[in-house]
Amino acid sequence: MMKLAIIGYGYWGPNLTRNFHNTPDCQVKWVLDLSEKQRLRVRSTYPNIHTTDRIEDVIHDHEVDAVVIATPVYTHFDLASRALKAGKHVLLEKPMTSTKDEAVALIELARKHDRVLMVDHTYLYTPAVQRMKQYVDEGLLGHIRYVDSTRINLGLFQTDVNVLWDLAPHDISICRHLLGERPISVQAVGVSHTENNLENIAFLTLFYPENRIAHFNCSWISPVKIRQMLVGGDEKMLVFNDLETTEKLRIYDKGYSVLPESDRDRILVDYRTGDIMIPKIPQFEALAELAKDFRDAVLHGKEPVSDYLSGLEVVEILEAADQSIKQKGREILL
């Protein structure tokens, strides 16, 4: 049995609490939140869960094996480091930390105290992304040439991070999961239309070896909501539309091949158009799968899907993107 505490009961905390509460071999013992109103919400829904506004109540409770942190990113390092030093396993909401140095320091603490440190990149546990990973690994798409993602909506404006730190962790973590390699450089542009100077629209590009490229369009100021990722291979191409309820994935038997010089007249490439496949995807809640993954890592030593190295790489890329934006889109080497 893993006993845990949820720290933060704002936007994401209730979802985490519900899923861990419903996960076998898990017991949510504490929920910590600074708001008395939120603590009352917890007690009305879960009468057996203790509530507090003091971190000391959680980290000094020897029955608590793990903490799940769903607070603003600027609090992550302090809360997680205190929990790790107290011998607790830690699951952090994305992004992992505010800086690469903080992420590295947490990883060193986790290794020193032999504790699990995970990051909540929920999309990696969705049935659609799991199926995408299967197709890429099986070579169904051929060699992946590019990833093109759009994640836009009207809001929700954040007050502590810009639009890339808010939205891009989803797509960066998916890209890392699918491609299995690290980008060599980052380029980004973005602008702010508010007084806090946090970019509310931004475009991020990741450059990989062998001319592979990934591009992300993130915005809080779009009149339409789009959650779409296109993965282009030299054999087939895949479109993931997260707003679709039953047809989230479409695989297009479309591609091209560069003609040998002897066959070229005025045509450089040969295009191929075939069928469209819409696979049947199972339905389950990704956060429930993440809760099980964290439980299995803590109780059984299983290597988690969304480990701390994934969290670190996302933060490294976001930090480089901020540098690039400040330098008007200059390419930043990783």
Secondary structure, 3 states (H helix, E strand, C coil): CEEEEEECCCCCHHHHHHHHHCCCCEEEEEEECCCHHHHHHHHHHCCCCEEECCHHHHHCCCCCCEEEECCCHHHHHHHHHHHHHCCCEEEEECCCCCCHHHHHHHHHHHHHCCCCEEEECHHHHCHHHHHHHHHHHHCCCCCEEEEEEEEEEECCCCCCCCHHHHHHHHHHHHHHHHHCCCCCEEEEEEECCCCCCCCCEEEEEEECHHHCEEEEEEECEEEEEEEEEEEEECCCEEEEECCCCCCCEEEEEEEEEECCHHHCCCCCEEEEEEEEECCCCCCCCHHHHHHHHHHHHHHHCCCCCCEHHHHHHHHHHHHHHHHHHHCCCCCEEC
